Amino acid sequence: MGIFTLTMAVTALSVFAIERADRQREIAQLDKVAQEVSSGLERRANGNAAYLRSAAALFATRRSVEASLFRSFVGQLQMESSTSGVNGIGWGMRVASDDVPMVERVMRNGSGHADEASHPPAPPFAVQPRDFARRGYAVPVMYLVPENARNRLSIGYDMASDPVRRAAMDRAELMERPIVSGKLQLVRAGHVSQQVGFVMYMPVFGSSRDDGSRTLRGFVFTPFAAEDFLRASMPADPDAPLGLRLYDGAENPGQLLAQERPEVRSGRVVRRWVDVAGRRWLLVVEAPATMMLGMLSVMTLLFGLLVATLLLVLARLVSQQVGEDRMALAWFEQQSSIRDSLTRELNHRVKNTLANVLSIIALTRRRARDLDSFVESLEGRIRALSATHDLLTQSDWGATPIDLVIRAELAPYAQGTDRHVDMAGPDVQLAPNDALSLGLAIHELATNAAKYGALSVPGGRVDVRWELASETTARISWREQGGPPIDPTVRRKRGFGTDLIEKIVAHELRNPVDLRFEADGVRCTLIIPVRQRGSFAIREGRPV
């Protein structure tokens, strides 16, 4: 998990760096577009300002501005089409309120057009609205070229009636240069429309007076449709559908001049101030909405996730292998410990077995009458030990059932149809040492019964029963019946078998042996410890 987390952290940092570089590149592109658009706005505004300066210089030398002269001059300017936002060039004469009726009569009498066939007649010239008396003057639109239907219907509109236009004209008169008005609604057919735009004014002064001052004769002006003006300044083939917003001053909805909306707002913008004919505009360029992550970032993230997953799987496999190696080492250590224990156990068993053999040899030698009887007795007892050893070998020197030990020693007497032995008892497991001692005891009892007791005559029988006397001991009962009668009052000579059972076996089993010679046969009771499996379970190859 640490490797996975570290790899994903590196991947996240890489994605962050890629996204940051993409944002910086995007901001640089937006800044470039903002520069192009602002340059286009300034260039078009300066071009129209130059036209107005030329017109003002021409008309300042004339006593009056005739319609034919104005049309001829504007026609020679080769102005941009209306798609650039320029609605034409107009002339607005400053007229005292008392002279308005006279100007209306003159304009009505001389308002004809050179080509009446292609231009429908304009309505009679009248200054609108009629609130100029309180100001003392009016600045009606006298001419507006090109003379299309829209412009002809705007003739006579008093521009001084609008405070925004009036403020721009006052400032132009004061600074004697082209000035752009604030945000306003353009005039359509003599009425204020919903189309947002602005007007550029250039004052025209008459001849100087005796005191050196000049008389303001009027204004040449150019109305602009703000959205068309902004659209004409946009790049021809933008890389992406950008969003543009143009504000007259501060960035708030009330000052919005024009905008080109993106399909979805992204919030990533670049702002640039634009100075246009004495007016300060704010241009906002917004990037289009994109995916949360770029394609390169997505590929990097997927690659990092894949690498992190592979490293996680690899680390898991390595960790699992390390765990298995540790388990194998622990198992080898356990096996080594088991081998050491078995070696020590083997040494102990061999010593015990040799000690038992030496004891058997010594006692047999004392009781032997001749060499043949010595060999016969010794051979039978060694065979008894061998039989029990075979059982222990089969169980890998583990737990050995009482039933198998007794059957191995009494096998010659418990086969065929004429059986002389009955055995019964529960499943009780014995430790290896106890199994060897029990085998010797059963062998001695069986040998004595075969020579002198119940197994020495055809009708004799031996009954062997065992049971659990307690949680830690088992009781084995040996009873002979049908053998030669025994006189309990006669003192018997003690044989080797009796000594073996009462001394060696009792010592090994750590419990006394009850051996009786009764009239109907021999009785023997053995108490054998049932030990905890932990002391010898390691030799069974099974957990304790």
N, C-alpha and C positions, 0 to 999 in steps of 0.2 A: 504493500500500500504506500510505503514511503517513496519507492521508485515511481509508482504510478502518479502520485501527487506531484513529485518533483518534475516529471516529464510534462504533465499537464500545466504546471506553473510556467515552465519554459515555453510551452506552446501558447499559453495565454499572453505571455510577454511578447512573443513573436507576432501574434495577431494584433496586440495593442500597437506595436511599432508599425505594422503594415497599415492599420487603420489610421494611425496618426499621420503617416506619410501620405496616405490617400487624402486625408482631410486637408493637409497642407497644400498638396497639389491642387485639390479642388478650390481652396481659398485663393491660390495663385491664379487659377483659371478665372475665378469670379472677379478677382481684382483686374485681370486683363480685360475682361468684358466690360467691367465698370469704367475702365480707362477709355475703351473704344466708344462706349455709349456717351460718356461725358464729353469726350472730344467731338463726337458727332453733334451733340446738342450745342456746344459752344461754337462749332464751325457754322452750323446753320443759322444760329442766332447772330453771329458776327456778319455772315453774308447778308442777311436781311437788314441788319443795322447799316451796312455799307450802302444798300439800296436807298434806305431812308435818308442817309446823309446826302447822297447825290440828289435825291428829289428836293430836300430842303435847300441845298445850295442853288438849285435851278430856280425854284419858285421864289426864293428870296430876292431874285433880281427882276422879277416881274411885278407889275402893278397889280395884276389879278391872275388867278389860276383858272384858265379857261378849260372847259371839258375836253376839247380836242387836243390841247397841249398835254393835258394830264394823261389822256388815253395813249397818245403817241409816245410819251416818255415811258410809261409802264410797259407798253408793248415792246420797246427796244431793250428792256432789262432781261428778257428771257428767263423769267422767274420759274422756279420749280413748280411741278404740278401740285394739285391739291392733295395728293396722297402723302406729301411731305409735311402736311399740317398747316401750310400757309394758305389762307383763304383769300389772299390778294393784298393790294396796296390801296389805301384810301386817303382821302383828303377831308379834314374836318376844320372848318373855318370858325374862328372865335368871333361870335356875333353878340353885340350888346342887345339886351332884351328889347330895347325900343326899336332896334333895327330889324328884328326878326320878321315882321310883316313884309318889309321891303325885300328882304332876301328871299322870302317865299315866293313873291311875285316874279322876281327875276329868274329864279330857278324854274318856275312853272312855264315861263315864256321861252326859256332856252334849254329845256331838258331833253330836246330831241336827240336822237342817236343817228350816227352816220348810216347805219344799216338797220332801218326799222323793220325790214322784212324778216330778218333773222332774230330780232329781239322784240318781244312783245312790249308794248308801252308800259312804263312804270306808273304807279298811282301818282296823283298830283302831289308835288313836294309840300310837305308840312313837317314842322319841327315837333317831335314827340319825345317824351311827354311834355306837357305844357306847364311845367313848374319852374321854368327858367326865370320868371319875374323876381322871385325872392332872392335869387343869386345875382341877378343883374346882367347875366350873360348866358350864352348857350354855345355849345360846340357841336353842331349837327353834322352828320355824315353828308358831305356834298357829293363825293364820287367814291366808288369802290370798284376797282378793276381787278380781275375780269368781271365784266358786267353780265354775269349769269343771273338766272331767275332768283336765286337765293340772295345774291348781293344787291340786286336792284330793289328788292323788297326791304332792304335795310337802310335805304337812303332816307335821310331826315331824322334818324335817331339821334337824340341829344346825348352825347357821351358824357357830358358833365353832370347828367342826372344821376349817374352811378358813382358812389363815393370811391370805389376801388379805381375806376378809370380816372376820376377827377384827381385822386392822389397821385397817380402815375403821371398825369399831364402836368400837374404842379411841379413835381420833382424834375421832369424833363425840362420844363421852362427854366427852373432854377439852375440846373446843371448844364443846360444847353447841349445835350447829347441824348442818344437813344436810351430810353428807359422802358423796362418791362413792367407791366402791371402785376398785381397779385392775382390770385385765383378768382375767376369769375365765370359766369354763364354767358356764352356768346349770344349775340342778337340774331334772331331769325325772323324775317318778315316783320321787322319793326318791334318785335317782342323778345324778351329775354327767354332763351330756350334752356333745355336741360343739359346741353352739351358744354362740358367744362373746357375752358381754354384761358388764354391770356392775350394781351394786346401790347405791342411795342410802339411807343410814341417817339416822334422826333419833332421838336418845335421848329416852326418857320417864322423868322422875324422879318419885319419890314425895314425900310430905310431909317437911319438914325435921325433923332430929333435934334433940335438946336442944343439941348442940354447933354447930348451924347447918348441918351438912352434909346433903346430900340423898341418898336411896337410889335407885340406878338400878333401875328396874322392868323395862326392856326397850327395844325399838326398834320404831318403825314404819318400814317400809322399802318400797321400790319396786324390783323387778327390771326391767331393760331388756334387750331384744334389740338388740345394737349395730347390726346391719345395718338393722333396721327403724327404729331411732331416727335413723340417718343418712339413710336414704331419705326419711323423713317431713320432714326439714329441707331437702331439695333443692328448687330452683325447680320450679314446676309445669310450665312449658314452656321448657326450656332451648333456646337457639339451636342447640346442637350437643350430641351425646352426650358429655358430659364424663366424665372419670374422677375419682373422689373416694376419698381414703384418710384414715382417722382413726386416729391413733396415740395410745397412752397414754404420753405423754412423748416420748422420742427416736424419731427416724425409723429404725426397724429392724424387720425382719419379726417378731421375737418380741413386739413391742409393738403390733402391728396389731390394732385393734379391729374395724374394718369397712372395706369398700371397695366401690366401684362401678367395675368395670373398663371402660376404653374398649376398643373393638375392636382398636385398634393403639396401642401406646405411642408418644407423640411426644417425651417428654422435656422439653416446655415446661410448667413447673409454677409455681404460686404457693403459698406456704406462709403459714399464719396460725395463731397460737396462740389457743386458746380456753380460758377459765377457767370450769369447770363445777363448782359446789358444792365448792370447795376442791381441785379436781383440775385439772391443766394438761394439756390435750390439744393435739396438733398436727394441723391440718387441711391436707391437700395436695390442691390442685385441679389436674388435668392436662388440657391441651387435647387434643382428638382429633387423630390423625394426618391430615395433609392432603398435598396435592401438594407437591413440592419448591419450586415457584414458584406464586404465585397467578395467577388469570386475567389480572389487569391487568398483572402482571409479564411473563407470557408474551406478551401482546399488545404490550407495550412492546419486548420483546426481538425479536419478529418484525418490528415496524415499524422498529426500529433496524437490524436486519440488512438489511431491504429498502432503507432509505435508504443504508446503507453500501455495499450492492452497486451501487445506482444511481450513487452518487458515484464508486465505483471504475470503473464502466463509463464515466461521463462523463469522469473524469480520464484514463482510458485513451484515449478518443477524442481528447481535447484534446492529450494527449502525442503520439498518433500524428499528429494534424494538424500539431503543431509540428515533428515529425520530417520530415513530408512537406514542410512549408514550408522547412525548412532544406535539404533535398535539392534543392527547386526553386531556392532562392537559390544553392546551390552550382552547380547546372546552369546557371543564368543567368550566374553568374560565369564558368563554364567556357566557355559560348558567347560571352560577351563577349571572353574571352581568345582564343578561336579566331578571332573576327572581327578582333580586333586583329592576330593572327598572319597571318591571310589577307590583311589589308590591306597589311601590311608585305611579305608574300610577293608579292602582286600588283604592288606598286611595284617590287620587285626583278625580277620576271619581265618586267614591261613595259620596264624599263631594259635588261635583258639582251637582250630581243627587239629593241628599238630599236638597241642596239649591234650585234647580229648583222645587222640590216637595213642599218645604215650601212656595216658592213664589206663586206657583199655588194655594195651599190651602188658603194662605192669600188673594189673589185676588178673588178667587172663593167665599170665605166667605163674602167679602165685597159686591159682586154683587148678592148673592143668596137671593131669596125672602122667601124661606122656606127651611126646611131640605131636602125635596125630590129633589128640584132643585139643592141644594148644592151637594148632593150625586151623582146625575146624571152627573152634569158638571165635578165634580172631577174624577169620574170613567172613563169618556171618555178620559180625558187628561192623566190619569195614563196609560190607555190602549194604547194611542198613544206613550207614552214613552216606554211601554213594547214592542210594535211592532218594534220600531226602535232598542231597545236593542236586540231583537231576531235576527235582521239582522246583528248587530255588532257581536253578539256571533257566528253566522254562519261564518262570515269572520274573526274570532279570533281577533276581535277588530282592524281589519286592514282597508284597503280602502273599501268603500262601494259605489256602483254606485248610481247616482241620480235616475235613472230609478226605482231601487228596492225600494228606500225610498218612492217615490211618489206612486208607485203601491200598497205598503203595506198599505198606509193610504187611498187610493181611491178604494181599492178592492171591497167594497160593492156596489159601483156605476159603476164599469167598467166590470161587468160580465153579461152574458146572451146576448140574441139577442138585447134587448132594452137597449143598453148601452148609458150612458149620459156623458161619459168622453172620450176625445181624448188626447193622450199623445204622444210626439215625441221629440227627441233630441239626440245628440251624446252621446257616452260613456264617462262620466266624473266621476272620482273617488273622493270621499269626505273623509275627515278625520273623526274620530269617533265623536268628539264634534260637528262638523258642521252637520253631519248626524242627530244627536239628535235634534239640533235646527231646521233643515229643517222639520223633522218629526212633531214637535210640530206646526210649522207654517202651514203645509199642513193640519194637523188635524183640526186646528181652522178654516181655510178657508173652508174646506169640511163641518164641522159642521154648520158654518154660512150659507153655500149654501143650506144645507139640511133643515135648519129651515126656512130661510127667502129668499133664493136666487134661483138660477137656478135649483138646485136639489130638490126644494120643489114642483115643478109642473111637469107634464108629459112631456111637450115639452122643458123643459130647458136643457141646455148643458153647460159643462165646458171644456175649451180648455187649456191645460197645455203644454207650449213649453220651452225648455232650450237650451242654446248655450254657447260657450266659448266667454266671452266678452274680455278677454286678456289672457296672459300666466298664470296669477295668480288668475283670477276670472272667475266665471260662472254666467250667467244671467238666472233667471227663471221667466217666465211670466204666471200669472193666469188670465184667462178671462172667465166671465160668460155671457151666452146669453140665451134669451128665458124665463127668470125668471120674477117674478112680477116687474112691473115698479117702478123705484125709482125716487123720486123728489129730485134733488140735492139741491133745495132751502130750503128744510125743514131741520131744524137743528136736527140731530139725537143724541140720547143719547149714549155715548161711553160705549161699553160693555167690558167684560173681554177679549174676543178674540182679540179685537182691541188693548187693552193694552198689551196683551201677545205678539202679533206680533210686535208692534212698539217699545216695550221696551225690553222685555226679549230676543226675537229672534234677534232683531237688535243689542242688546248689545253682544250676543254670537257670531254673525256673523261679528261683527266689521264693519258693513256697514248699512246705513239707509235703511228702508223698505218703498217703495212707494205704499201706500194703498189708493185706490180711490173708492168712491161709485158713479158711473155714472148712467145715465138714463137707459141704456140697461143692466147694471149689474156691478158687482164688478170687478175692475182691481187691480192687485197686482204684483209688480215687486220686486224680491229678488236678491240681489248681494251676492254670496257665494264665500268665498276664496277657491281657489284650491291650497292647500299647497304642499310643497315639500314632497316627499315620505319618506325622511329620518327621519321625525319627528314621523312617526308611522309605518314604514316598519318593525321595530323590532318585532312588534306584529303579523306581517303576516308570520313570520318564513322564510322570504326570504331576501337575501342580499340587502343592499341599493344600 
